[in-house]
Amino acid sequence: MQINNKNAKVSWVRHRDIHLLTVGRYTYTSDQRFEAVHTPHTEDWTLRIRYPQKRDSGIYECQISTTPPIGHFVFLTVVEPITKIIGSPELFINMGSTINLTCTVLFSAEIHPNIIWSRNGEAIDFDSPRGGISLVTEKGSITTSRLLIQNADRADSGLYACAQSKTNAASVRVHILNGEHPAAMYHGRGSLRRLSKKLVSLGLVILLTFRYPT
């Protein structure tokens, strides 16, 4: 079968609601996040989705207006970035020991996400006179940031949080013990308080591209 590329038009259809999104370079939806993109003198027809949301996940079809019509399906999955601190939300450290906290970021929109650590809402100063504070970061499909605080003291107790830009923080409460038993710190209280981890979407751009078959 021969395809007349000059006359055929390319359309993008969202199958969740059978919504015609674009035809050629024109957009047929009131949702301004969707846009048809075509570079002149190329065979690439792209559906651009700005600021994708989880509800955008699903099947999209690229159709060519030939006789009979030709269609190509793309299944899109939109994931949310996840920031978490490994371990329990409450950490008990003996005085003089090393505080070792590990934060991971998964499904980040940034190739090399920048992770910021804080204690009780204040950014941790790695050049403070206290000394003994260091950070080890490994970047990849999962970014890992490890905060090390040597020779822990009472003053190091508090709520530690790590956050990537544009995402909510993951938190852990650190208690420095001086011979106490952890259970004694919660006498008369119920189970240990658990801190919630929230997932939020980042502002991204998704490009679904179809190229004419030759």
Order of alpha helices (4+ residues) and beta strands (2+ residues): beta-beta-beta-beta-beta-beta-beta-beta-beta-beta-beta-beta-beta-beta-beta-beta-beta
